[in-house]
Amino acid sequence: MKKLNNIDLLTVGSNIRKQRLKLGMTQENLSFETGLDRSYIGGVERGERNLSLLTLTKIAKCLNCNVPKLTKGIPNSG
């Protein structure tokens, strides 16, 4: 499977990771709370997954934030 190299996906993934760590959560914790597989969460954080709006909303809710916080810096102007 070819890995995506999209700066916007990397930005979302990084923002999710930062918020998750800020709350002291592991990928496994977030996986349990969202009902998503832990390997999927890892792929999202590495920018390898193009997640849906519904999935992004579910993650934001579990991270006690909103979608704009997780999409800050998108679209990339570069």
Phi, psi and omega in degrees: 000130180284133178280140176284145176233066184249121184300327180291320177293322177296322179294313178300313180300317179295318179296320177296314180301315180300315181292320179298313180293325178301326180272358180074024181266148171267168174300324179296318177300312181296321177302312180298313183294325182268341185080014179260152179294143180300323179293330175293315178302315178300318178296321177297313182295332177273359180076022182264350183242135176263089188282153179281165177298321179297320178292317178299319178296319179297317179295315180302317180299317180290336179265011178055042177216184179248169182300318179304326178296321182281342180252013179303131180094005180242137000284152178290130182281350182277000000 
